[in-house]
Amino acid sequence: MTEMIQADMSANVWKILVAVGDPVIADEPLMILESMKMEIPVVHSESGTVIAVHVAEGQSVGIGQPLVEVSAQ
């Protein structure tokens, strides 16, 4: 099963911590967003594998925009 992780708020992509093919551990940060000078980690609640990264560092994202796609193990 594949799950799309989306932005919960308007923000800037500050740092991407994963790449396609990387394993993901539950609750491990996938990327960090920045909004109003606050760093917001983006996590996934289940373990799996990154199958797509839909944004780039420095990019602005809006609510509901796809960030990362993860396949469940």
C-alpha positions in Angstrom: 0.0 0.0 0.0 1.2 3.5 -0.8 0.6 6.6 1.3 1.0 10.2 0.2 2.2 12.6 2.9 0.9 16.1 2.3 1.6 19.5 3.7 -0.6 20.4 6.7 0.2 24.1 6.3 1.7 26.7 4.0 5.4 26.6 4.5 8.9 26.4 2.8 10.7 23.1 2.4 13.8 23.8 4.6 15.6 20.4 4.4 14.8 17.0 2.8 16.2 14.2 4.9 15.3 11.2 2.6 15.7 10.1 -1.0 13.9 7.7 -3.3 14.6 4.1 -2.1 15.5 5.1 1.5 13.9 3.0 4.3 11.6 4.9 6.6 11.3 4.1 10.3 8.0 5.0 12.0 8.0 8.6 13.3 11.4 9.4 11.8 11.5 12.9 10.2 11.3 12.8 6.4 11.8 16.5 5.9 11.6 19.8 7.8 9.3 22.6 6.8 9.8 26.2 7.9 6.9 28.5 8.7 7.0 31.8 10.6 10.6 31.0 11.7 9.5 27.7 13.2 10.9 24.3 12.1 8.2 21.7 11.6 9.3 18.0 11.1 7.3 15.9 8.6 7.0 12.3 9.8 5.2 9.2 8.8 3.6 7.0 11.4 4.5 3.7 9.8 7.7 2.1 8.5 8.2 1.7 4.8 10.2 2.8 1.8 10.3 6.3 0.1 9.1 5.8 -3.5 8.8 9.5 -4.5 9.8 13.0 -3.3 7.5 15.6 -4.8 9.2 18.8 -3.6 12.7 20.4 -3.5 14.5 22.3 -0.8 13.6 26.0 -0.9 10.2 25.3 -2.5 7.1 26.9 -1.1 4.2 24.5 -0.4 0.5 24.9 0.3 -1.9 23.0 2.4 -2.6 19.6 0.9 0.3 19.7 -1.5 2.0 16.2 -1.9 5.4 16.1 -0.3 6.6 12.4 -0.1 5.1 9.1 -1.1 5.9 6.1 1.1 5.1 2.4 0.5 4.2 0.5 3.7 6.2 -2.6 4.6 
